[in-house]
Amino acid sequence: MMEKSQTRRAFFKNGLLVGMAAAGGLALPKEAESFPSFGKARFGMIIDLNRCTGCNSCVIACKLQNRTVDHRFNTVVEQGEAGSYPEARIVFTPVLCNQCEEPPCVPVCPQKATYKIAGGIVATDWNRCTGEGDCVTACPYGARFLDPRFSNRVDKCDFCLDRLRQGLAPACVESCPPRARIWGDFSAPSGEFARLLSEGGLKPRKPELGIKTNVLYKPLRETGDGR
């Protein structure tokens, strides 16, 4: 059975921010809830690199949804270059926590504050986190960071757990104009998510690490406009 423990947003509600909110008018997040149960679902995201235009709508939506500390983001869009002259082109790669099947961040946490929950999501319990940052160092994707507002507790993408509870997709998925982020359930794939899985050729970020992840990428085509 999944252990009941409060999410980061619940921790906001339960004391750490109360005094700060009263003093500085900082808005409190939604009502405290236990980690939800998603049955046999294993949530995932496919990112089609051929579609991403680098508009950063996903980054803005994520920032608004999760209220991360200044200059830190749960998702970013990296810019690079593919090909060579005269066919070189700018390419954009959205990156976030990859929700690893066997997360390197989990075993190194001395407080057991980070762990897998239902849905295949790697979550952080701010009631346990004491800000040592071992998990930050252990993450090979640079997806974790310390929040100095709250005693260096660790923040990261959790696929917008509060939205998933309501049956909604993560904010970055819903806000993506070119539909570069495709949301789905690996245990019961449907629609475009299922089609992309059946086509094959999807890769994790940094495949050389050999880590199985719940975020996969559709590689760039050699030619064509990606539409």
N, C-alpha and C positions, 0 to 999 in steps of 0.2 A: 504494500500500500504506500502511496506517495505520502511522505511526511508533510504535515501541514506547517507552513512557515510563512511569515509575512514577506511580501514583495518589497522592493525598494520604495515604491509609492506608498505602500501601507506604512512603512517606517516613517516617511515624511509626516504622515497623519498622527502617528502615535507618540510624538513628543519632541523629537530633535528639532523640528522646524517651528513648533508652536510658539516658543519664546521669540524666535527670530521673526516670525510672521507678525506677531503682535507689535514688535518694535519697529520693523521696517516695512510692513505692509506686503510681505512676500506671500504670494498666493499659495494656498495649500492644494494638493492634488485631490483626486477622487477618494471616496470613502475607502477605508481599509478593508481588504479582502484577503482570504487565504489563497495560496496558489491554486488555480483551477484544475479540474480534472478533465482531460480531453480524451478519455477512453483509449482506444488503440491508435489514435492518430499519430503520425510522425510528420510534423509540418516541415515544409521546405520552400526554398526559393530558387528559381532558375533565372539567371541574368543573361539576357541576350545582348552580347557586346556589339552586335550589328545594329542594334536599335538605339543604344544610348547616345544622346546628343550632347551630354555634358551640361544640361540646363540647370542642374542642381535643385530642381523642384523637390526631389526626394530628400535632400539634405535639409532644406528649409522646413519641410513637413515634419521630419524627424526631430529637428530642433524645437519646433513649436509643441510637438507632442510630448517630448521627454524632458524638456527644460534642462538640458545639460549645462554644465559650467561653461563660462565664457571660453571661447577658442577651443573647445573640445566637442566632438561630435560622435554619435553612435554609428553614423555612416558617412562616408565621404566619397567623392568621385575623383579618382586619380586620372591624370592626363599623360598621355604618352604619344609615341609615333610608331607607325607600322609601315613597312615597305621602304623603298628607297626611290630617290628621284629617277624618273619624273612621276612615279606613282605613289609617292609617300603620302600618308594621310594622318591626321590627328585622330587618336582613338581615346575613348573614355572608359574607365573601369570602375564601376561602383563597388565599394568594399564595405564590409561590416563583419560582425561576429559570425563565424561560419557554423555555429552550433554543432561542433564536432561530435561524432558518435562516441569517441573516447577522448574527451577534452584533456589536453595537457595541463590546463589550469586547475582542474579539480583535485588531483592527488597532492598538489603542492600547498594547498591552503591549510594552515595549521588549525584554523577555527572551523573548518568544514562549512565555510560560508558560501561556497560556490559548488553547485552540483546539478545533475540532470534532473529534470522534472518531466511529468507527462507531456507528450507532444514532441519529445526529443529536444527540448529547449534547455540551454544552459542558463541557469538563473543564479542571482546573487542575493543572499539574505543579509540585509543591512543590520539586522539585530545581532548577527554574529560577526560580521566583518569588522576588523579592528585596524584595517589600513596598512598592514605590513607590505602589501604589494607583491607578494611572491607570485600570485597568479598573473599579474601584469607582465612580469619578466618571463613567465613560462609560455605565454601566448605567442605563437610564432607569426601571428598575423597583425600584431599591434592593435588589437581590437578592444583592449581594456585600458582604463585610465583611472587615476585617483582624483577624487573630487575634494578639493581643499575646503569647500564650504562646510563639509560634514566630516571632519576629522580624517580626511583621505580615504574614506570608504570608496570601494571600487565600483565604477559604473561601466556599462556595456549595453549593447543591443540585446534585447530579449524578445525580439519579434513583436514588440508592443503587446505584452501580455494582457494589459488592461483592455485593449481592443479585441484581442482574441476571445476574451471572456464574453464579449458582446456579439460574437459571431462575425467580427469584422476582420479584414486583412490588415497587415501592418500599414502604418501611415505612408511609408515610402512607396509601397506598392500602389495604393490608391491615388497617389499624387503624381505618378509618372506619366507624362503626356504621351511619349512614344511607346508605352507599354513594354519597357525593357526589363521590368521586374515581373516575373510570373509566379504567382503564389499557388501553393497546392499542398496536397497530403500524399506522401509517398505510400502510405498504406492503402489509400483508395484514390488513386489519381483520376482526374477527369479533365475534360476540356483541353485547352492548349497545354496545360501542364502535362497531361497524359501524352499528348501528341509529341511534345519535345522529348519526353523520356523514351518513347518508343523509337524515335528517330536515332537516338544514341549520339555519341560524340561529345557528350557533356563532360566537363572537367571541373575538378575542384580548384580553388585558388592554391597556388604553389603545389602542384601535383607531385613534385619531386620529394615532398615530405612524406608521402604515403599515408596521409591522414584522411579518413572518410568523413565527409562533411554533409550537412543538410542544406548547404548553399552550393549550387553548381553553376557553371558558366557555359554558355553556348559560344564557342570560339568565333573569331572573325572569319568571314569568308575571304578567300583570296581575291575575288573580284566581285563586282556588283555593288549596289548602293545600300544593301542591308535591309531593304524594306520587305 
